[in-house]
Amino acid sequence: MWFIWTLIALAILFVTAFTSYFNKIVRFENRIDNSWQQIDVQLKKRADLVPNLVETVKGYAKHEKKIMEEVSTARERMVNAGTFDEKVKAGNVLGNALRSVFAIAENYPTLKANENFKQLQEELSAIENKIAYARQHYNDSVLVFNNTIETFPGNIFAGFMNKKERKGLEITTAERELPKVSF
């Protein structure tokens, strides 16, 4: 008789643990998805500001047409990106292109003094900070999720749920470099 009670107790323990880990893993996945959505919102805001920035800079730096085209192209890729990886890559390219624009502005004192340019630069700077924070939150969420599904007993339950390790956002080598501007 004690054997049956032991089996029942173990079954209840397993069901309780499975339910607990199932809910935990689902919550962590939802947190990761929400973190990505926050990054996506900020990338969209940044992309929406780019046409105004480009128009403001065009009037001052007419011979910087190539960089303005790169910014416009990068924005278009960002807006049209469909998958997670495409959005990450397009966002990185757009960020690099914008850094080039701000590097150009250093050579145009009247542009730097222009109120529209200053306001756009401040808005983009604030958005870049929000993107950096959102990326950090995303990576933190991925870390918690991965730790949960890779450690015991979470790895057992994650195996039942067919959950795999998630990939964090990484900074590319190109993003670490300063923008190159030549005249």
BELDAHU-V15805 format. One record per helix or strand. SS is the DSSP state (H for helix, E for strand). FROM is the first residue (numbers start at 1). LEN is the number of residues. If there is no record, write none. Layout:
ss | from | len
SS | FROM | LEN
SS | FROM | LEN
This chain:
ss | from | len
H | 2 | 57
H | 62 | 19
H | 84 | 22
H | 109 | 5
H | 115 | 36
H | 154 | 8
H | 173 | 4
